[in-house]
Amino acid sequence: MGIGAHLARYAADQGWSVAISARSEDTLKEMADQSNGRMHAYPLDVLDLEATKTVVDAIERDLGPITIAVLNAGTHADMPASAFDATEVAKIYALNMTGMANGLDPLLKKFLPRGAGQIALTASVAGFRGLPRAGAYCASKAGTIAMAESLECEIGPKGVKIQVICPGFVRTPLTDKNDFPMPYLMEPEDAAKRIWNGLMSDRFEISFPRRFVWQLKFLQLLPARWYFALIRKATGQ
Ligand SMILES: NC(=O)c1ccc[n+]([C@@H]2O[C@H](COP(=O)([O-])OP(=O)(O)OC[C@H]3O[C@@H](n4cnc5c(N)ncnc54)[C@H](OP(=O)(O)O)[C@@H]3O)[C@@H](O)[C@H]2O)c1
């Protein structure tokens, strides 16, 4: 189960009414059936803008105005420079960036006139700086952080809260594919709890685990030459 599913379960355990979306109808239905009526399934492919608008309308019709929306669908594929593939890059951008924009579109149209609502975009610590074999993923997550910052400048003063979630490595079906040691790998239950606490706070950036985040923020400050030397050594490039 991914981060989003664990977060939905955690929110439901806190007594919230949670609308859950993904493409797998059976998984959504199973989660909803096991939730004592707290979770509600809205199957959706976020690559489809019209379908996303329809689902946002349906959620508000069934459950009332959305309080918090977490735009979390995303993917990664290992891509060394020697196997650079524009089609694969486009697939990663499509889900991680266009899919997120497809959620932002109907949500902002509802939240801004109301002057209320909260949106969290799932980025990653991989958006802090470029990492080897992950150009498309890092670019998409850096873009997500920039999107959240850009929106915050405008919508924060209008009563709509936006946050960016930057997890380190979390054990999910996505990271199960990784064939390298993942520093500070966390369990998804722990990640969900940290994200929930961040959503309940007034922090703009919900990033964790702290020690890993500090190390990466330090790397962000380094001149390019030092950064490349360090990262090549650390990753054996
Ligand atoms: N795991 C990590 O270490 C980590 C670290 C930093 C950031 N993140 C980010 O956290 C987010 C979740 O990652 P994860 O590890 O939980 O991934 P995951 O286990 O692969 O889960 C991804 C979720 O997105 C859904 N999804 C995929 N394509 C979709 C589409 N077109 N429309 C709607 N839903 C779709 C999947 O459900 P269906 O397949 O049923 O659609 C699944 O529920 C991603 O944005 C990822 O980049 C993860």
PDBQT file of the ligand as one rigid body, heavy atoms in Angstrom, charges set to zero:
ROOT
HETATM    1  N1  LIG A 301       7.754   6.156  -1.488  1.00  0.00    +0.000 N 
HETATM    2  C1  LIG A 301       8.672   7.110  -1.367  1.00  0.00    +0.000 C 
HETATM    3  O1  LIG A 301       9.802   6.873  -0.883  1.00  0.00    +0.000 OA
HETATM    4  C2  LIG A 301       8.363   8.532  -1.766  1.00  0.00    +0.000 A 
HETATM    5  C3  LIG A 301       9.274   9.528  -1.378  1.00  0.00    +0.000 A 
HETATM    6  C4  LIG A 301       9.020  10.842  -1.741  1.00  0.00    +0.000 A 
HETATM    7  C5  LIG A 301       7.875  11.145  -2.460  1.00  0.00    +0.000 A 
HETATM    8  N2  LIG A 301       7.019  10.153  -2.826  1.00  0.00    +0.000 N 
HETATM    9  C6  LIG A 301       5.823  10.539  -3.589  1.00  0.00    +0.000 C 
HETATM   10  O2  LIG A 301       4.683  10.129  -2.872  1.00  0.00    +0.000 OA
HETATM   11  C7  LIG A 301       3.618   9.856  -3.791  1.00  0.00    +0.000 C 
HETATM   12  C8  LIG A 301       3.095   8.461  -3.524  1.00  0.00    +0.000 C 
HETATM   13  O3  LIG A 301       4.170   7.555  -3.673  1.00  0.00    +0.000 OA
HETATM   14  P1  LIG A 301       4.060   6.035  -3.221  1.00  0.00    +0.000 P 
HETATM   15  O4  LIG A 301       5.423   5.599  -2.867  1.00  0.00    +0.000 OA
HETATM   16  O5  LIG A 301       2.956   5.872  -2.254  1.00  0.00    +0.000 OA
HETATM   17  O6  LIG A 301       3.680   5.390  -4.638  1.00  0.00    +0.000 OA
HETATM   18  P2  LIG A 301       2.802   4.085  -4.962  1.00  0.00    +0.000 P 
HETATM   19  O7  LIG A 301       2.928   3.101  -3.874  1.00  0.00    +0.000 OA
HETATM   20  O8  LIG A 301       3.203   3.701  -6.359  1.00  0.00    +0.000 OA
HETATM   21  O9  LIG A 301       1.319   4.670  -4.982  1.00  0.00    +0.000 OA
HETATM   22  C9  LIG A 301       0.926   5.544  -6.004  1.00  0.00    +0.000 C 
HETATM   23  C10 LIG A 301      -0.562   5.760  -5.897  1.00  0.00    +0.000 C 
HETATM   24  O10 LIG A 301      -0.959   6.619  -6.978  1.00  0.00    +0.000 OA
HETATM   25  C11 LIG A 301      -2.061   6.020  -7.652  1.00  0.00    +0.000 C 
HETATM   26  N3  LIG A 301      -1.999   6.392  -9.071  1.00  0.00    +0.000 N 
HETATM   27  C12 LIG A 301      -1.025   6.103  -9.952  1.00  0.00    +0.000 A 
HETATM   28  N4  LIG A 301      -1.353   6.569 -11.172  1.00  0.00    +0.000 NA
HETATM   29  C13 LIG A 301      -2.563   7.175 -11.046  1.00  0.00    +0.000 A 
HETATM   30  C14 LIG A 301      -3.419   7.843 -11.948  1.00  0.00    +0.000 A 
HETATM   31  N5  LIG A 301      -3.110   7.996 -13.257  1.00  0.00    +0.000 N 
HETATM   32  N6  LIG A 301      -4.585   8.340 -11.485  1.00  0.00    +0.000 NA
HETATM   33  C15 LIG A 301      -4.907   8.187 -10.178  1.00  0.00    +0.000 A 
HETATM   34  N7  LIG A 301      -4.142   7.576  -9.274  1.00  0.00    +0.000 NA
HETATM   35  C16 LIG A 301      -2.979   7.069  -9.706  1.00  0.00    +0.000 A 
HETATM   36  C17 LIG A 301      -1.872   4.521  -7.462  1.00  0.00    +0.000 C 
HETATM   37  O11 LIG A 301      -3.093   3.811  -7.554  1.00  0.00    +0.000 OA
HETATM   38  P3  LIG A 301      -3.568   3.128  -8.926  1.00  0.00    +0.000 P 
HETATM   39  O12 LIG A 301      -2.385   2.424  -9.487  1.00  0.00    +0.000 OA
HETATM   40  O13 LIG A 301      -4.674   2.238  -8.509  1.00  0.00    +0.000 OA
HETATM   41  O14 LIG A 301      -4.048   4.250  -9.784  1.00  0.00    +0.000 OA
HETATM   42  C18 LIG A 301      -1.343   4.478  -6.026  1.00  0.00    +0.000 C 
HETATM   43  O15 LIG A 301      -2.418   4.510  -5.135  1.00  0.00    +0.000 OA
HETATM   44  C19 LIG A 301       4.221  10.032  -5.185  1.00  0.00    +0.000 C 
HETATM   45  O16 LIG A 301       3.931  11.327  -5.651  1.00  0.00    +0.000 OA
HETATM   46  C20 LIG A 301       5.714   9.874  -4.944  1.00  0.00    +0.000 C 
HETATM   47  O17 LIG A 301       6.489  10.518  -5.920  1.00  0.00    +0.000 OA
HETATM   48  C21 LIG A 301       7.239   8.856  -2.499  1.00  0.00    +0.000 A 
ENDROOT
TORSDOF 0
